[in-house]
Amino acid sequence: MKRSLVLAGGGMRVAWQAGVMRALEEEGLDFHHVDAASGGILTAGMLLSGVSAREMCQRWSGVDVKDFGSALPIGDYLKGPWSLPAVGDADGILDKVFPALGINDATIRGRAAEPDAVEGSFNVVEFVEKRCHAIDAKEIDAELMAAGMSLPIFLTPLRRDGKIWTDAVWMRDANVGEALRRGATEVWLIWCIGNSPYWGDGPLEQYVHMIEMSAMGALLADFEAAAAVGREFVLHVIRPAHPLPLDPEFYLGRVDADTLIGMGYRDARAYLDSMTAEGLAKDSSCTAMTDPVPGVRFNDTLQGRIGGDPLTFRATVVLPTAASGAPPQFTGYLEHAGFGGRTFVADGRVEASGADVTYRGRARLDGGWQDVAVTRTLHDDPGPDAWSDSRRAQLIVGDVRAELSMSLADAAGLLASIEPVGAHGVVDRAAAVAGFAANGLRELLRRY
């Protein structure tokens, strides 16, 4: 059996793929071929540079998303919007993002030439001939990799030897066809482009919709071409249940890499727990998503110590409005030296009983699964001590217990992290946040 990993694009949101790779690595899944398009080039570049999934997650946490954009010479901006080559260029990706993520083109080429190496391919469009090239890892270089992520309008293309190289997104955002050409009998598609029925207003959302249509059109064409020649293969797809936050939210700090990584781990674990050997149907249902119900998302961070070593628990909570009837959930991680560093939580859910709010899930520790529970008591005794009444929590991981607390900085971080989800437009987004501010965490959670 030959197994291919096909990494779809998704802009900076592909930090989500690091969480997916962490779950796949825990399962011991090996791949004989890795293909990437658009933002997926970052994940493939790390893998083929020898970066482990655990290190991927660490490196993404240290990336400054502002480095994805770098300015053009001032003269280009003076030409006016109708003659502007792009908003910026790929120098930031080449000079800062690639090194921060551990991506090294020389290492990729060297590893590709080794016996029994994992095969690699990077999709880049050559505009003069209007053709998508799946460039082999033995021949790739950093400039071509960056060009493969240079989305028109936002980043300038690579001009080299009379040719123009740019992002493949308008032709394909996941090259299942290349995986099959290389003999794959099992394809794992890691998909973080949206695919929901929602049609939004405004140029940004509709630009994204065009990308979604192009990506799905090419994917379905690959499926149809394989069916036409009787090419059989097993398809596995890991995708979010709901569309991920768009790049501007990441760029503006409304969501961070740790949150996206936690989401990726959650989504991978959900698929791994439910998958069958037969895989999924090769049609549009394989990447289908639904729009989330209205609510808010926020980060709840608590800290303590075990055996003298610091411990951090972070939960990114999605709290639907009470009217939706949907339960609150969370993604997140535990970080402690005794746990092997950062360990992500799967199956995160939020339960309320009286004044107690408990985060429950499971974490993979020492090769096995341990139940995780973090309980906060949100009571308010008489007197001016409301802060101390609600800042403490108890952690239970298997037989381990620890006291946690929220610092003033963590409390400020919670308030700063509040963002609406499932709400479109300024009015709806403001209403979602206002509802949280008016009712507070305690009252909303007690509804469930």
Beta strands, then each sheet from edge to edge (+ up, - down):
strand 1: 3-7
strand 2: 33-37
strand 3: 119-126
strand 4: 131-136
strand 5: 158-160
strand 6: 163-166
strand 7: 186-190
strand 8: 234-238
strand 9: 295-306
strand 10: 309-320
strand 11: 329-336
strand 12: 341-353
strand 13: 356-365
strand 14: 368-377
strand 15: 392-397
strand 16: 400-405
strand 17: 419-421
sheet 1: 4+ 3- 2- 1- 7- 8-
sheet 2: 4+ 3- 6+ 5-
sheet 3: 17+ 9- 10+ 11- 12+ 13- 14+ 15- 16+
end
